[in-house]
């Protein structure tokens, strides 16, 4: 998530997660029925909303090509997702440069 996306509302972040997942698994989900389990009930009503922000409308248009339904689950019933959503990654913004090995031992057998 970049800096701009970090400032999204909770509803927008939930929708972004759905858009990201469907975008990454597009080839698996395009011709199959899918179920999105969420503890954020507002997502269910976003798909029927006509006066949403342009960003949300664009995401809704992207998701219309998929056959899926949104099912609400309470956070208490959804242990795995609830736990994973609260994990923090301490290495998220740390870059460890690695040295590039420019010698190719298999290509220089006679040397």
C-alpha positions as a LaTeX table, in Angstrom:
\begin{tabular}{lrrr}
\hline
Residue & $x$ (\AA) & $y$ (\AA) & $z$ (\AA) \\
\hline
Unk1 & 0.00 & 0.00 & 0.00 \\
Unk2 & 1.48 & 3.34 & $-0.98$ \\
Unk3 & 1.17 & 6.61 & 0.94 \\
Unk4 & $-1.95$ & 7.76 & $-0.90$ \\
Unk5 & $-3.71$ & 4.43 & $-0.36$ \\
Unk6 & $-2.84$ & 4.52 & 3.35 \\
Unk7 & $-5.05$ & 7.62 & 3.64 \\
Unk8 & $-8.12$ & 5.85 & 2.20 \\
Unk9 & $-11.16$ & 5.31 & 4.39 \\
Unk10 & $-11.73$ & 1.84 & 5.84 \\
Unk11 & $-14.37$ & 1.12 & 3.21 \\
Unk12 & $-12.01$ & 2.14 & 0.41 \\
Unk13 & $-9.23$ & $-0.04$ & 1.86 \\
Unk14 & $-11.58$ & $-3.03$ & 2.00 \\
Unk15 & $-12.64$ & $-2.43$ & $-1.60$ \\
Unk16 & $-9.00$ & $-1.98$ & $-2.65$ \\
Unk17 & $-8.20$ & $-5.38$ & $-1.14$ \\
Unk18 & $-10.99$ & $-6.99$ & $-3.17$ \\
Unk19 & $-9.86$ & $-5.24$ & $-6.37$ \\
Unk20 & $-6.25$ & $-6.26$ & $-5.72$ \\
Unk21 & $-7.20$ & $-9.89$ & $-5.11$ \\
Unk22 & $-9.40$ & $-10.13$ & $-8.19$ \\
Unk23 & $-6.73$ & $-8.40$ & $-10.26$ \\
Unk24 & $-4.01$ & $-10.82$ & $-9.16$ \\
Unk25 & $-6.14$ & $-13.95$ & $-9.54$ \\
Unk26 & $-7.96$ & $-12.73$ & $-12.64$ \\
Unk27 & $-7.22$ & $-15.81$ & $-14.74$ \\
Unk28 & $-8.60$ & $-18.15$ & $-12.07$ \\
Unk29 & $-11.69$ & $-16.13$ & $-11.18$ \\
Unk30 & $-12.91$ & $-14.79$ & $-14.51$ \\
Unk31 & $-15.13$ & $-17.76$ & $-15.45$ \\
Unk32 & $-15.87$ & $-19.05$ & $-11.94$ \\
Unk33 & $-18.29$ & $-18.09$ & $-9.22$ \\
Unk34 & $-16.58$ & $-16.59$ & $-6.18$ \\
Unk35 & $-17.55$ & $-15.58$ & $-2.67$ \\
Unk36 & $-15.95$ & $-12.67$ & $-0.86$ \\
Unk37 & $-16.16$ & $-13.03$ & 2.92 \\
Unk38 & $-15.77$ & $-9.73$ & 4.71 \\
Unk39 & $-16.40$ & $-8.28$ & 8.14 \\
Unk40 & $-17.12$ & $-4.90$ & 6.59 \\
Unk41 & $-20.82$ & $-4.90$ & 5.69 \\
Unk42 & $-20.59$ & $-1.62$ & 3.75 \\
Unk43 & $-18.94$ & $-3.44$ & 0.84 \\
Unk44 & $-22.18$ & $-5.26$ & 0.13 \\
Unk45 & $-24.02$ & $-1.98$ & $-0.41$ \\
Unk46 & $-21.31$ & $-0.24$ & $-2.42$ \\
Unk47 & $-22.14$ & $-2.25$ & $-5.51$ \\
Unk48 & $-25.67$ & $-0.80$ & $-5.59$ \\
Unk49 & $-24.62$ & 2.76 & $-4.80$ \\
Unk50 & $-24.80$ & 5.19 & $-7.73$ \\
Unk51 & $-23.37$ & 8.36 & $-6.19$ \\
Unk52 & $-20.04$ & 7.02 & $-4.95$ \\
Unk53 & $-16.62$ & 8.57 & $-5.51$ \\
Unk54 & $-15.10$ & 8.17 & $-8.95$ \\
Unk55 & $-12.44$ & 5.81 & $-7.59$ \\
Unk56 & $-15.06$ & 3.48 & $-6.11$ \\
Unk57 & $-17.13$ & 3.58 & $-9.30$ \\
Unk58 & $-14.05$ & 2.66 & $-11.32$ \\
Unk59 & $-13.37$ & $-0.29$ & $-9.03$ \\
Unk60 & $-17.00$ & $-1.40$ & $-9.25$ \\
Unk61 & $-16.76$ & $-1.34$ & $-13.04$ \\
Unk62 & $-13.58$ & $-3.44$ & $-12.89$ \\
Unk63 & $-15.28$ & $-6.01$ & $-10.66$ \\
Unk64 & $-18.45$ & $-6.29$ & $-12.76$ \\
Unk65 & $-16.82$ & $-8.79$ & $-15.11$ \\
Unk66 & $-16.51$ & $-11.28$ & $-12.23$ \\
Unk67 & $-19.30$ & $-13.48$ & $-10.90$ \\
Unk68 & $-19.07$ & $-13.12$ & $-7.12$ \\
Unk69 & $-21.14$ & $-12.30$ & $-4.10$ \\
Unk70 & $-20.20$ & $-10.58$ & $-0.86$ \\
Unk71 & $-21.05$ & $-12.31$ & 2.42 \\
Unk72 & $-20.74$ & $-10.61$ & 5.80 \\
Unk73 & $-19.01$ & $-12.49$ & 8.58 \\
Unk74 & $-18.38$ & $-11.11$ & 11.99 \\
Unk75 & $-14.75$ & $-10.59$ & 12.88 \\
Unk76 & $-15.12$ & $-13.02$ & 15.76 \\
Unk77 & $-16.10$ & $-15.78$ & 13.31 \\
Unk78 & $-13.33$ & $-14.98$ & 10.86 \\
Unk79 & $-10.26$ & $-15.75$ & 12.99 \\
Unk80 & $-7.66$ & $-16.20$ & 10.26 \\
Unk81 & $-8.45$ & $-13.05$ & 8.30 \\
Unk82 & $-8.87$ & $-11.05$ & 11.49 \\
Unk83 & $-5.44$ & $-12.14$ & 12.72 \\
Unk84 & $-3.70$ & $-11.61$ & 9.38 \\
Unk85 & $-5.16$ & $-8.13$ & 8.94 \\
Unk86 & $-3.61$ & $-7.03$ & 12.23 \\
Unk87 & $-0.09$ & $-8.32$ & 11.60 \\
Unk88 & 2.57 & $-5.73$ & 11.03 \\
Unk89 & 5.58 & $-6.28$ & 8.81 \\
Unk90 & 8.68 & $-4.73$ & 10.42 \\
Unk91 & 10.65 & $-5.26$ & 7.18 \\
Unk92 & 8.12 & $-3.56$ & 4.93 \\
Unk93 & 10.21 & $-0.52$ & 3.97 \\
Unk94 & 13.72 & $-1.87$ & 4.48 \\
Unk95 & 15.83 & $-2.50$ & 1.39 \\
Unk96 & 18.83 & $-4.79$ & 1.60 \\
Unk97 & 21.03 & $-4.30$ & $-1.48$ \\
Unk98 & 22.71 & $-7.48$ & $-2.67$ \\
Unk99 & 25.87 & $-7.79$ & $-4.69$ \\
Unk100 & 25.45 & $-9.02$ & $-8.25$ \\
Unk101 & 27.76 & $-11.85$ & $-9.21$ \\
Unk102 & 28.97 & $-11.12$ & $-12.74$ \\
Unk103 & 31.17 & $-14.19$ & $-13.10$ \\
Unk104 & 29.66 & $-17.25$ & $-14.68$ \\
Unk105 & 31.74 & $-20.32$ & $-13.73$ \\
Unk106 & 29.91 & $-22.66$ & $-16.11$ \\
Unk107 & 30.77 & $-20.44$ & $-19.08$ \\
Unk108 & 34.49 & $-20.25$ & $-18.31$ \\
Unk109 & 35.60 & $-23.87$ & $-17.94$ \\
Unk110 & 38.92 & $-23.42$ & $-19.81$ \\
Unk111 & 40.10 & $-20.48$ & $-17.74$ \\
\hline
\end{tabular}
